[in-house]
């Protein structure tokens, strides 16, 4: 695992009181305490499907990860966790590495013999590397899933992940409507204070999906109702149009698709016959790649995640890595954390 880096602390305590605020009358002599909330974001896994190094791959970056771990260390598959209070956590995507990843969530006192450290799971698509973890969490006995109708349909009919999971646990599904915020709730049903909005992005549905209904691939914006802090999670994205850039520009933290460095990356390595765009991923490099536009966004924290094992930005000493960092963008790593 990579060394945990800490980002984004604004000098505010998780829970505290501040004096000297005027009340609603505007009288500065009247003070009132208030609680400051902080949104916590953990990058649990930063690799694309298969992780890094991929078990069957000996491309240059995977070789480096095995032979020279100082240049490229292992990463698990794409997922983040978000909390408004450091206690109640929501997964965004549930990867096949979920058991290992949940160990990154700060522990809290456990009153009994069993404890589920997450309050819900939010999905960006129905790909196996983002949903197999749902079935692996079946011991939780009760799961709350947030996903679009298109994603839920694919999990029901095609991958059958939901029927399999329901054989072991109850699964409550909140269907996300595109462009409409939905409130997140804790496991006990109490309001959490976070809202999630799903929005369609360019991308392909899973190969096994029997339909291509709108909403099969989405990005997420998670908003804290109290502080207004906003985090965007877009691990799969085939295009950056002006509407999407405008949406991302409103956020404090953006975690964006960094799957491939170049469009012909897999073709040049002889391990694939399709380009990045054909697979629903906008490459980082080039005049029409994501970096040139992403770097200009007025966002405090800009991060690439969902990085394929072939991408040279995984090498800490590569020219590609230096180009990304020089543009003011972070190559996300497992364990990175932000407070907004």
N, C-alpha and C positions, 0 to 999 in steps of 0.2 A: 504494500500500500504506500501511497505517497505521503509525504510530510504534510500534515494539516496546516493550511494557511488560514489566517483569520482576516476577514475583510469587512469594512463598512461600519464599524462602530462609530456612532456619531457623538459619543460622550454622554449618552443618556443611560440612566440606570434602568433595569428591567421594571422595577416597581419603586416609585419614590414620590416625594412631595415637593412642590415648589411654592414658595411664598411670593408675594408681591404682585399677584394677578388681580386686575380689577374685576369686580363682579359685573353682573349684567347692567347695573346702573352706570358703569363707567367710572366709578369713584376709585381712584388708585389707592386710597387709604384702606379700602376693604380688601382683605386677602381671603383666598380660599385654596385649600389643597386640591391637587388632582393627581391621578395615577397616570404615569407615562408608560405606554405600551411599546414593546419592541417586537417586530416580526423577525423570527429566526428562520434562516434558510440553510439547509445542509445539502451539499452535493454528495449524495451517497455513492453514486456510480457515474463515471464520466465517459465510459467506452460505449461504442455501438454494439450491435448484436455479436455475440461470441466472446466479448471481453478482450482483454489485452494482456499478454499475447494470446492470440487465438490458438486453441489446442492443436489444430492441424496446419498451422501456417508458419512458414519459415521465410517470410518476406523480410526485407532489411530491418524494418522496425521491430518485428517480432524476434528476429535473431538478436538484435541489440538488447531487448528486454530480458532475454535468457542469458546472454553472454556478458553483457556490460550493463547491469541494472542501474548503474549510476547515470547512464544516458537515457534510459527509458524503463520506468518501473511498471509493474502490473496495475491494471485497472479493472474494476467490475462494470457491469452493464448499467445503462443509463437509468437514473432515478434521482429524485430529490425528495426531501422531507421539509415541511413548512409548519411553523407553529407561531401563534400569536402570543403565547405566554411561556414558552419553554417547557410546558407540561403536556399539552394536548397536541399531538402531531398528526399530520396528514401526509401520506405518501402520494407523490405524483409519479405514476407508473410503478408496477410491481415486477421487478426483474427476476430472472432465475437465480440471482445472487442475493435475494432478499434476506435470507437467514443471516448471512454475514453482514449485510448492510445495516440491519436493524441494530446491530451492536454499536453503531456510531451515534445513535440517539441517546442523549443524556438519560441515565437511569433515574427513576423516582421510587420512593418507598412502595413496596408491594405488600398489601395487607393480607393476602391469602397465598395459596400455593400456585395459582396461575395468574398471569398478567399479560394483557395485550398492549404493547407500547404505542399503538397507533389507533386513531379514532376513525379513519376512513382512508379510502384509496381513490385517487382521481386519475383517469386514464386519458392519454392523448390519442390513442389508436388501439387496435386489437392485435398488433404484431406480437409474436410469441415472446420476444425479448422484453416486452413491456407488460405482459399479462400472465406469464406462467407463474409468477410469484403469487397471483391470486389463489391458485390451487394449493401452492405450498404453504399458504397461511390458513389452511382449512382448520388447523387445531385451534384457531381463535374462536371457533364455535359460532360467532356472529360477526359478519363483515358488512361494512357500508361502502357501497361502490357508487362513484359519480362518473358518468360517461354519457356520451351522446347516444341517441337511438341507433345510429348506424353501427357504433362500436358494440353496443349491447347485443344487437341482432347477430353480429358476427361471432361474438362469444357464446351466444345461445346455439346457433345453428351450424356454424362451420368448425371452429376450434373445439366447441363443446366444453370450454373451460367452466362456464357457469353451471351447467348440469352436473359436471363432475364435482365441483366445489360444494354444491348444494347437497350432495350425498353425505357430506360430513358436517356442514355448517349452514346456518341460515344466512342468506345474502340479501340485504336490502339494497335496492337500486334506486338512485335518484337520477332521472334522465335529464341531461343538460341540453337546453335549447341554445342553438347558436346565437351569440350576441346578447344573451339574457343572463345576468348575474344570478347565481344560486347561492344561498346561505349554507355554510358548512355547520354541522352540528356535532357535538361530542357524542361519545358512545352512550352516555346516559340520556341523550336527547336534548340536553341543554344547548342554548345557542353558543357558538364559538366566537363569533365576531369577525371571522374571515368570510369573504365571498369569493367565488370562482366564476370566471366567465370563459367559456370556450368559443373559439373563433376558427373558422375554416382556413386552412393553409394549403398551398399546392403540395400534392403528394399522391402516391399510389396507395390503394388499399392493399391489405395483405394478399399474398398470392393465393391463399386458400379461401378468400372471401367470395361469396356467391353473388354479391351485388356491389355497386359503387355509389351508394346513397351519399348525399351531402353529409359531411360530418364524420367521414371515415378517418380523416387525419386532421387534427386540430392543434392549435396552440392554446395555452392557458394564461390568463392573467388572474393573479390572486391578490385581492385587495383587503386591507384591514380597515374596517368601517370606522374605527376610532381614530387612528392616526393618518389614514389615507395612504400609507405605504403600499407600493405596488411592485409585484414581482412577476415577470413573464417567463414562461417555460415553453420553449418551442424546439423540441429535440429533433423533429423532422420537418423540413421546410424546403420546397422546391423552387421558391421564388420570393423575392423581396420587393413587392410593389409599394407604391406610395402610401396606400391605405394601411398596410402592415407596418411600414416604417413610422407612420404617424402614431399608430397604436403603441408601438414599442417605445417611442420617444417620451411617452407619459409615465414610464416606469422608473423606479429607482434601481432595479436590478433586472438584467435580461440574460437568460441562459439560452443560447441559440445553437441551432444545428451547425456543427463543425465536422460533419462526417468525413468529407473528402477534401483534400487540398486542391486537386485538379479534376477536371471532368473525365479525363481518360486514365485515371489512376489505376484502376483494376485492369484495364486493357493493356497498359504499358507493362504491368507486372506479369501479364499472361495468366491471370487468375479470374478473369471475367470478360464478358463480351458486351457489356452495357456501360454507358457513361453514367456519371453521377446524376445528371439531370433526368436521364431516363429512369433512374431508380427513385426519383422524388427527392433528391438532395441537391441544393445549390452548392457548388464547390466554393471554397474560400478564396482561391486565387483568381487572377485575371481581371480585365477591365469590367466584365459583367459578373464577377464573383461577388460573394457576400462581404468580404472584408472592406472593400473600398466604400461601400455604403454604410456598413455597420459602424466603422470607425468614426463616421461623422455624426452619429446619433448623440444628442445631448443627454446621455445617460451616465450616471455615476459609476455603475458597475456593469461592464460588458464582458461576457464570458462565452467561450465556445465549449460545448459539451457534445455528447453522443459522437465521439471521435472514433473513426474506424481504425482497426489495427494496422492498416497500410499507410495511414496519414503521417507524413514526416514531421508534423508539428509535435508528435509524441516524443521526438528526440530533443532533449533539452538543449543540445548544442547545434541544432540544425539552423540553416539560413531561413527556413520557413517559420520556425518558432520565433526567431529574432524579428522577422517581418511582422508577425502578428502582435508581438509585444510592443514593437516600436509604434504600432498604430493605436496603442492604448487599449488593447483587448487582451484579456486573460485566457490562457489555455487552461480550462478547468481541470481539476484533479480531485480524485476521491478524497473526501474529508474536508474540502474547502467549506468555509462557513461565512455567512454574512449576517449582520444585524441591521435592520432597516427602520 
